[in-house]
């Protein structure tokens, strides 16, 4: 697998970059190893592509709703195996901060496997308890058949589990979204988790609109010669941050962290792009090893802390101006000069050695290492069951936050 990462102001061969002004680009090839480099950049996107919304079998432990979209058009193509290439970039262009996980825009997939096709096209929220799912015990064989069927149709399968974590949290501020046949192209997909703070307004807005903003940018620019899709991811973050500030003028303190992933076909390759602000993470399994495709933007990070100081802020108890633990987010308009929305981005070519992508908010990662997550789900065929397993693990390890986990099965 080959990967490239970028973030402004840092060039490294580990999976965690930082930000300043100029972009850095670093390319790293993995020959049977998973290391990665980073680089960075920034820009400005535009708006609105309306996908259809479909629901899978999802169950929530708490009030979540969920945006699932299946844009069904175009013929399917086969996934390419082989090496995976990754490129990471973090950009410090525009500013946005950790946006509040959206309200009812999340659902968890728990019954058998999610089959996108057998759900009505609805947008909104469904609520079930994760416990119901336990009773529908499909055999491993059934799981495999279910996953293979969806893989044939969509080229990936998504599973989601989420929980408010009622012992510790009165509200659910996480939202998530995923779209099959993104841009109307079979095999293209969009996946996102937004973890809100200071209310759920920002996370909610992102759950409903990020894919539209990014879709509009792709529509306008993806056919341009020499287009850099990492730069388009960067543009989308900055544009979402800008629009969010306008949309939430009443709730200027609300913000959210964000992790998004976008899979597309480029010739005979399958390429995965990611972007994040804050401490939500993307972890790719590569030959049963965890490869982080995101960067934790926290006050405890030296480079991020220095960036905050350079613009006149301070970090106290690892919190920006003594308030926010994350140094980048969408929203947080009242602290925008410090809490920027410029993302860390990556590009990775994926192949047969990459069965799973795991996206989750810090409710999982605070109590579970990247490698531990990969180990836990490596034998689980159904992504819905894999996401539920990770959720239950986080609860057993006494996570104190809302928990949202999305598992994307890329290869069987």
ABEGO torsion letter per residue (X at the ends): XBBBBBBBGBBBABABBBBBABBBBBBBBBBGBBBBBBBBBBEBBBBEBBBBBBBBBBBBBEBBBBBBBBBBBEBBBBBBBEBBBBBBBBBBBBBBBBBBBBBBABBBBABBBBBAAABBBBBEBBBBBAAAAAABBBBAAAAAAAAAAAAAAAGBBBBBBBBAGAAABABBABBBBBBBGBGGBBGBBBBBBBBBBGEAAAAAAAAAAAAAAAAAAAAAAAABBGBBAAAAAAAAAAAAAAAAAAAAAABAABBBBBBBBBBBBBEABBBBBBBBBEABBBBBBBGGBBBBABBBBBAABAAAAAAAAAAGBBBBGGBBGGABABABBBEGAAAAAABBABBBBBBBBBBAABABBBBBBAAAAAABBAAAAAAAAAABABAAAAAAAAAAAAAAAGBABBBBBBBBBABX
